[in-house]
Amino acid sequence: MLSNSEVASMLKTLSELMELHGEDDFSAKSLSVAAFQMGKLTENVTEMNKSELEKQFNKSVVSRINEIKETGTLEMLEELVELTPSGIFEMMRIKGLGGKKLAIIWKKAGIDNIDALLKACRNKELSQISGFGEKTQQNIIRSIEDYKSNSGKFHFATVAEEADKLVDLLKKILKIDKISLCGEVRRQCNIVAKIEILCTITKKKFLANKSAFKFFIIESSTENELTGHTINELPFTIHFTSERDYYYDLFVKTGSEKHVNKIMETLPAKTAHYKSESDIYEKAGLSYIFPELREDLAEWEFTTHQKTESLITDKDIKGVVHNHTTWSDGVDTLKDFVGACQKKGFEYVVISDHSKHAHYAGGLTEEQIIKQHAEIDEVNKKLSPFKILKSIESDILISGDLDYSDSFLKRFDLVIISVHQLLKMDEEKATRRLLKAIENPHTTILGHMTGRQLLIRSGYPVNAKKIIDACAENDVIIEINANPYRLDIDYTLIPYALKKGVMISVNPDAHSIGEIDNIHWGVVSARKGGLTKEMTWNARPLGEIEKWLNGRRVKKGI
């Protein structure tokens, strides 16, 4: 049975190829929209009957889904794939290159691969074609460079589960106790290049155990390691060590290099025997440092002033902040979403659907918000002591203004502000835009500060210190957007925010009940930056949150 993501991928690819080959625009667009919606459904579309499908999609899309259910593919997709040069498919991954632009590049300029496109842009050949100015050319260069630099890398969230399973399987198959993840995966980096595993077995014995080869395709070998890909195409390296050296090698191979080098300066020679990683840190005169902290960034604070036990954990989060329902572009109704949060043991939920300028995401007009608030009031009557807080994810307009008048913004318990449109800005313009929005007295939380999408786009440039300083001056909380494809702000900025007294809120940006669990990935990233429970806004219980919000309103005079 095909998964929703696999069906959505087929529809999205067909949509892009239809646009590329000049097929009907409306049909192509409807397939693209359906692919997006499908990614948020909890029920598998291949198990839905006709009437269930027609509630979600138009008849044309339903017909395509039924064809996939019956044949496993789409005839039109197969035909268009045959007509398309292989290099075009890689070009389709470049941010900002839609089907129509690609068609012009391919058919008018004769360019059908990324390297040829990059060369044409650098030689200023593309700007000679109508519709492709110098600015577009530079944007394409940046997008290609981003794509190439991210090639072969993975979101931590996509590899974490498989990495843990591999260790568990190898532990059973090889019958060894000392085996662990190491490298970037053990440090829980936002982006990882490969899975690394350290184990106390010789390479010869490992290769003799044929059961292990069910999970790996080995591509190269040295005396103490094997490299290759898992059966799911994830790169891996397996390091082999002795029982005696296990903890020392685990420490070194976990990294980061800068962290290890600083610790090594105070350690005796490698010939020393260590009984655990804690033993290593003790001999260096330090308390144990969790792997995720070992970035030569925030960990030293926890060896002097703080205890690592004060770091934020999943169980510390009391409220689910920044969420979308069917009122805008969410999958679940307000009532269902809120019920799920309550069942998971949270004390409160912040509903923050999109604001009116976000037309593409069903942004809410003032009239719709009044109706939504009436629904929230009714639901709240039945849920006490659990509570829904009224919010909005207000677009920050290009001017830096928010999406509603100040008099209307007073209706909300809190306001989250984010940039969603007109992202192509230089640092000065982007910083000025954010600063003006932060200074609005109704602004409570700054959402995804740079607008980045990991491995897709780097986000607009901002003067991060100026932004954080402004948040400190204006009592504005900064969000860690816990969507594993955003994780914005970056964890490297957390120490500066904490130094300035700015609180952080770990927010799932959930568009479905399943995405509430994004909070975990935000906590992982927050810990890397040394975020404590004390400085995590939504680790506070409901009573404290309401007291803080009321006090802020009085202070702001709103």
N, C-alpha and C positions, 0 to 999 in steps of 0.2 A: 504494500500500500504506500502510495506517495504521500509525503508530508505536505503541509500547507506551504512551507517555504519552497519546496521543489515545484509545486504547481504554480506558485506566484512567480518563481524564476522563469518558467516557461512563458507565462503571460507577459511578463515584463520584457523578456527578450523579443517576443513576437511584436510587441508594441514598438520597440526601438527599431526593429528591422522593417516594419511597415512604414514608419516615418522615414527611414533611410531610403526606401525604395519607392516613396511617393504614393503609398496606399492611402485609403480614406483616413483623414485626420481624426474624425470623431471616433471611429472604431479603435484607432490606435490609442487615443486618449482614454477611452473607457476601459481598455485592457490595463493601462498603466495605473489608473485609479483603483481598479479591482485588485491588482497585485499588491498595492499598498494596503488596502483594507484587509486583504487575506492574511497579511503578516500579523494582524492583531486579533484574529479570531482564535478562540480556544478550541472550537470543535473542528475536526478534520473535514475539509470540504468534500473529500471523496466519499465520505460516509453520510453526507447530507442528501435528503431527497429533493425532488424538483421544487416543491413549494418552499422548502427551507432555503434553497439556493436563490429562488426568485425574490425572497424577502431581502436578500443581501445584495444581489447583482441584477443588472439588466439581462434581457433574454439572450442577447448576443454573447455576453460573457458566460452565461449558464450553458449555452451550446458548446462553447470552447471547453469548459470544465468537464462536461459530459463526454466530449471526445477524448479528453485526457484520461478520464476514468475507464473508458472502453478500450482505448488503444495504447495508452501509456505515452502518447505524444500528440503533436498537432501537425496535420498534413501541410498546412500553410507555412508553419515554422520550418519544417524540413525543406520545403521548396526554396524559401528565402535564404536559408543557411547555405544551400548549394550555390546560390547566385552571389554570395558575399565573400570577398577575399578574406582569408584567415586573419590578416593583420588588422582588419577593420574591427574585429571583435575585441581586440586589446585596446584599440582606440576608443571604443565605446565606454571603457572604464575611466576615461579622462573626465574629470569634473568640468562641467560647463560646455561639453560638446554633445549637444542633442543630435537626433537623427538628421534634421534638416541641414545643420552646419556640416555634419560629417558627409552628407551627400554632396555638398558643394566642394568640400576639400577633396573628396575621392573622384568625383566625376569631372570637375573643372580643373583641378590642379594635378590630378593623376596620383595623388598621395594615398597609399593604402597600408601604411604601417607607422608606428610611433616614432621610430628613429628618423624616417624621412620627413615626418611632420615637424619634429624638433629642429632638424636642419633647415627646413624651409622657413620656420619662424625666426631662427637666429640669423638667417640670410635676408630677412625682411621680404621674403617672396610672398608670404601669405597676405600681407597688407596690400598687395597689388590687386587682390580679388575684391570685387564689390561686396560690402557687408563685413569685411574683415579689416578694421583699422589697426593702428599701432597698439592701442590699448588692449584690444582683443588678442592680438598677437602675443603681447607680454603676459596676459593672463593664461594663455595656453601654455607658454613656456613654464610658468610657475606650476601649473597643474601637472604637467608632464614630469617636472623635477620632483614634485611631491609624490607622484605615483611611483617613480623609479626608486626614490629613497625608502618608500614603504613596502616595496615588493619583497615578498618572502617573510613578512612579519604578520603577527596575529594579535588580536585582542586577548588579553589574559582570560577574560570570561569565556572565550570559546575553547580554550585549551585546558582550563583548570580541572574540569571534571575528568577528562580523558587522562590527564597526567596522573591524577590520584589513582585512577583505576589501573593504570599500567604498573604503578609501584605495588599496589595490592596483588595484582596477578603475578608479577615477577617474584614477589615475596613467597607466594605459595608454590609456584613452579620450581624456583631455585632452592626453596627450603632454607632461606637465610633470614636472619633478624635485622642485620644492619644494612638497610637499603633506604635511600631517601632521595627525594627531589633535591636539586641544587640549582645554582644559576638564577636567571631572571624569574623563572616560574616560582622557585622557593621564596624569592624576595617579593613575589606578587606584583611585578612591574605592570603598568598599564598595558604596555606593548611588549611582546616577547618574540624572539626570533626562533627559538627551538625549545624542546623539552630536554632537560638534562637530568640524568639519574646517576647516583653514586652507589656502588654496591661492593660488598666484601666477598668477591668470588674472582677467580682468575678468568681471564678471557677464554682460555682453553676449555675450562669447565662450562662456561656459558655457551660457547659454540657447540659443545657436545650435547647440550640439552635441546633437542629438536622442538620441544613444546614451545619454547620462547619465540621461535621463528613464525608462529602463527600471527604475531602482532607486529613484527618488524620486517622491513626490507633493508638489508645492510648494503651500504654503498661503498664504504671505505673503512680501513682498519689501521690502527697503530698498535704499539706494544700494550698500552694501557687503556685504549678506548675503541669503541665502535660508533660509527655515524651512519645515518640513513634517514628513512622515513617510516612512520607508522603506517598501518594499513589504511588509515584515514588521511594520509598525505601530510602529516605533521612532522617536521624535521626533528630528529632526536640525536643526542649523544649519550652513550652509556660509558661512564668512567669506572675503572676497576681499581680497587685498592686493597690493602691488607687490613686485618682486624686491628692491628696496632696503630696504623695511621688513619683509621676511618674518621675520627672526629676532627683531626687536624685538616685532612683533605676536604671534609664536608664544610668546614669553616672557610677554607680558601676558595673552593669551587662555588660556594654560595655567593661570595663577593659582598658588595661591589669591590672593585679593585682598590679604589681610594680608601674605603673603610678598612679593608684587610691590611693595606699598607700601614695605616696609622696604628692599628693594633699590633702589627708585627714589630714595630719599632720598640715595643716594651716587652716582647716575648723572648724567652730563651731560644736557643737553636731548635730547628725542626726535630732534632734527635730526642727532644723531650716527649714523654708519653702523656697523652691527655685522656682522661676518663670520660669526658663529655665536652660539649661546646661551652657549657657553664664554667668548666674547669679552665678553659682557655681564657675566658674573660676575667676570671678570678685571678689567674696568674698575671694578667695585664693590669690588675688593680681596679677592675670595673665590675659592675653587676651585669648579668646576662642581658644581651640586646636581641630583641626579636628579629628574625630574618628580614621582615618587611621594612624595618627601620634602617637597615645597613646601607645607606646611600651617602654617607658623609654629609648629612644635612641636619636632621633633627635629633639624631640618636644621642649626641653628646649631652644634650639637656637632661636626658633621662639617666645619665651616669653621674650627674651632679645634683640637680635640684628636684627633679621629678622622679616618681616611681613608674615603671612601665605598666603597672596595674592601673594607672590613671588614664591610659589610652582608651579611646572610645571603642566600644564593642557593639555588635549587632543588638544584643539584649538591652543595651542602654537606651536605644531609640524609643521614645514614648509616643511620638506622633508622626503621621505620614503627611509630609508637606510637599506641595506642588503635584497636583493630580488633575487629569482630564477625564471627563465623562462624555456620554452621548450628547450632552448639551453643546459640545464643540466637536472635537475629532477623536474622542475616546470611544472605546468599544462597549463598555458596560454602562448601564444606567447609574445615576447617582445613588439610588437606593441600594442596588446590588454592590456597587463599589464600596460604599460606606459599610455595608454589612460585612463584607470580606475583611475590611480593616479591623472592625470590632472583633470578629472571630479570631483574628491573628493576635489579639491581645493588646492592641494599641489603645491609647486613651483618647485620642482625637485625630481628626483628619482635616487637612486643608484642601478644599476644592478650588482649583484655580484654572478654570477653562480659559480658552483664548479670547483675546479682546477683539473689538470690531474690525480693526484694520487687517487682521489675519483672515481674510476672506477664504483663502485656500484651506484653512483649518476650521471653518465653520465658526469664526469669531462672533462673539455675542454683541448684539445691539443693547442699548440701555433698556429697551422694553423686555428683551429676553432675560436680562439679568434680574430685573424686578420679579419676573415669573420664577426664575431659578431660586431666588432668595425666599420666595414664598414656599417653594417645595422644601428647601432646607429647614425653614422654621417648623414645618409640619413634621418632618422626619426627626428633627431634634427633640420634639416633644415626646417621642416614643423611645429615644435612645439613652436618656440620662442614666448615669453620669457621663457616658461617652458623648462627645460633641463634634459637630461639623463646624469648622470656621469658614466664613465666607471670604473668598479671595478671588483674584483674577490674575492671569499672566498677561500683564499689559505690555503691548508692543512699545518699544522706545522708537518713536518716529525719528526721521532723519534730522529733525530740528532739536532732538533731545526732549521734546515734550512727550507726555504720556497720552494714552489713547482716549481718555475721557476728561471731562472738566473736573476741577478740584472739588466742586460741590457734589458731583456724582461719586467721586472716589471715596467720599466720606461714608458711603454705604457699606464698604468692605471692612472686615476685621483686620485684614492686612493686604498689602499689594506686592506682588512679585513683578519685577520688571525685566524684560529681555529684549534683545535685538533678534529679529527674525528675517527682516527684509533689507535690501540695499546694503549688503555686507561688504562690498568692495570699497574700502576706505583706507586712507593712510593712517598712521598712528595718531597724528594730531587731530584729525576729524573724528576718528573713533573715540579717542579719549575725551574730547570735548562733548561729544554726543552722550556718552555715559555719565560724565560729571554733571551735566545739566539734569539728567534724569534722577541721579542719586540725590541731588539737592532738593528735589520735590519733597515736601514734608510728608506726603502720603506713601512714599516709597519705603517699603519695609525690608524687602529681600532683593538683592541683585542676582538674577538668574544667569546661568551659563555665560560667564563673563566675556569669553572670547568668541563664542559661537563655533568652537572647533568641533569637528567630527573626526575622531581618531582614525588614521589610515585613509581618510577621504579628503579632508581639508584641514589646513592648519589654523583656520580662524583668522579674524581680523586682528591687526597689530594694535596693542594698547600699551600705555604706560602703566603697568600693573601697580607700581608703588603709588602713583598719583590716585589711582582708582581706590586702592585700599585705604590710603590716607583720607580720602573723601568719605568713604564708608565709616571710618572711625569718627570723623567730625560730625556726621549726620545720623549716627546711631542706626546704620543700615547693616543688616546681616548679609553675609556672602554665602551663596549656595555652592555646595559641591553637587553638581548635577550627576546623580549616581547612575544614569544610563551608561552602561559599560562602553558605549561608542562615543561618549562625550567626556565624562570624568573631568568636568570643567567647573571650578578652577583646578589648575594643575597642582598636585600635591607639593611641588617645590615652592609655591607661594604661601603655603599655610604658615610656616614659621614667621614670616613677616607680618601676616595678618594677626597672628596671636600676639606678637610683640606690640602691635598697635592696639590691642584690646578688642579686635573685631571678632564677633562670634560667627561661627560657621553652622549652616544647617545642611544636613545630609538628606537630599531630596531625590526621590526615585524618578520624578518626571514621568509618572505612570500614565499610560494611555489604556491600560487594561488591568484587570485584577492580577494577572500573572506578573506584571511589571512592578508590583509593590515590592517584590523581592529584589529589585534593583538596589534597594538600600544596602544590601550586603556588599556590592561592588563599590559603592560610595564609601562605606566604612573601611574597606580594604585600602582604598586610595588615601583616605583621611589619616589612617594610622601611619602610612608612609611619611606623611608630613608632620607627624607628632601631635595630631589633634587629640585633645583630652575630652573626657566626658563633661567636665566643668565648662568648657568653651564651646560645646555643641548645643545650639539653641534648641533643637527638637529632641534633646535628651532630657529636657525639663518636663515635669508633669504639667497637666492641663492648668491647674491652679496658678502655677508660676508663670506660664505662658500668658494667661489672661491678665495677670497682674502686670506683667512686663508691657503688654500691648496697651493697656489702659494708661500706665504711667507714661509711655511714649507719646500717646495722644495729648495728654495734659501738657507735657513738655513742649510739644510741637504746636500746641494751640489749635488742634483740629478736632 
